Amino acid sequence: MITVVRSMTGYGRFEGVVCGRQTVFEIKAVNHRFFELQSRVPRGCGFLEETIKDLVSRYVSRGKIDVFVSVEADDSLEADVKINHSLASGYVKALKELCSEYDLKDDISVSLLSRYSDIFTVTKAPENEEALIEIVKEAGTKAIADFMAMREREGEKLAADVMDHSRMILQLVGEIEERSPVTVEEYRNKLYERIKEVLQDTSIDSQRMLTEAAIFADKTAVNEETVRLRSHFDQMEAILKKSEPVGRKLDFIVQEMNREANTTGSKVCDAELAHKVVEIKAEIEKIREQIQNIE
């Protein structure tokens, strides 16, 4: 079974303690033509975004990726809390005025003033950037391993489905190759009967009959198209076995397959063959839809 194909859709998560700090690294991805990454990191840790991008891009070449990172604050860091006395004085004055104006109980307290958070300015010591980067790398590597495993499982299913549709198309191609020469013989016989009916007793020019049949055979010959279709499927099977991202290559192959199917459809002059071409195009469309999910 092919296992190297990867879906662009996936999800991975790590939650645990890294370097003594509770850490969450979550990654999810959906289909996208290009590589697009959005990350959410703790406030003041924008420097982690580049680390995350470098880490994810090692494993992912296409897709819309969302990453969420949470790292528990370092309790060992000192914090400096300053009071805006001017603002606090203003609040006290305003509250006393309310008490006086409306004959209210004067219960102004520290706990009451503490509710006005703008009175306080908290300055924390800066985080150790290198330590945070190492935490994110370790957590991210574990989450991405989970993420990649899911993408490979999905990719295996996609590849298997693509090959199922491919085998169906090859079966139809074989039926067309078998039926196509028969249509030429049927055309020759019908032509002979028509001419015989029109000319009645007059002798029929056998050479002219052969020429007309040859012209019809040349116009309706689809062997070149079916050979190219088979070649495209061989290429597709080979591409699906590559360990590199193959989505774009597969997309090109499907376009070429569709082109050959259209050309075949324009050449056939037989209802049975035309129906088989329609079936082939329907199967190609199913393949196209599936490879949109392949990286």
URUR-V310957 format. One record per backbone hydrogen bond with DSSP energy under -0.5 kcal/mol. CO is the residue of the C=O (numbers start at 1). NH is the residue of the N-H. Records with the same first field share a line. If there is no record, write none. Layout:
BEGIN
CO: NH + NH
END
This chain:
BEGIN
6: 295
10: 29
12: 27
14: 25
16: 18 + 23
18: 21
21: 18
22: 72
23: 16
24: 70
25: 14
26: 68
27: 12
28: 66
29: 10
30: 64
34: 36 + 63
36: 65
38: 67
39: 41
40: 69
42: 45
45: 48
46: 49
47: 51
48: 52
49: 53
50: 54
51: 55
52: 56
53: 57
54: 58
55: 58
56: 59 + 60
63: 36 + 65
64: 30
65: 38
66: 28
67: 40
68: 26
70: 24
73: 75
74: 77
78: 125
79: 81
80: 82 + 123
82: 121
83: 85
84: 88
85: 89
86: 90
87: 91
88: 92
89: 93
90: 94
91: 95
92: 96
93: 97
94: 98
95: 99
96: 100
97: 101
98: 102
99: 103 + 104
105: 107
109: 113
110: 114
112: 115
113: 116
115: 117
116: 119
117: 120
119: 84
120: 122
121: 82 + 123
122: 124
123: 80
127: 129
128: 132
129: 133
130: 134
131: 135
132: 136
133: 137
134: 138
135: 139
136: 140
137: 141
138: 142
139: 143
140: 144
141: 145
142: 146
143: 147
144: 148
145: 149
146: 150
147: 151
148: 152
149: 153
150: 154
151: 7 + 155
152: 156
153: 157
154: 158
155: 159
156: 160
157: 161
158: 162
159: 163
160: 164
161: 165
162: 166
163: 167
164: 168
165: 169
166: 170
167: 171
168: 172
169: 173
170: 174
171: 175
172: 176
173: 177
174: 178
175: 179
176: 180
177: 181
179: 183
180: 184
181: 185
182: 186
183: 187
184: 188
185: 189
186: 190
187: 191
188: 192
189: 193
190: 194
191: 195
192: 196
193: 197
194: 198
195: 199
196: 200
199: 202
204: 206
205: 209
206: 210
207: 211
208: 212
209: 213
210: 214
211: 215
212: 216
213: 217
214: 218
215: 219
216: 220
217: 221
222: 226
223: 227
224: 228
225: 229
226: 230
227: 231
228: 232
229: 233
230: 234
231: 235
232: 236
233: 237
234: 238
235: 239
236: 240
237: 241
238: 241
239: 242
246: 250
247: 251
248: 252
249: 253
250: 254
251: 255
252: 256
253: 257
254: 258
255: 259
256: 260
257: 261
258: 262
259: 263
260: 264
261: 265
262: 266
263: 267
264: 267 + 268
270: 274
271: 275
272: 276
273: 277
274: 278
275: 279
276: 280
277: 281
278: 282
279: 283
280: 284
281: 285
282: 286
283: 287
284: 288
285: 289
286: 290
287: 291
288: 292
290: 293
291: 294
293: 8
END
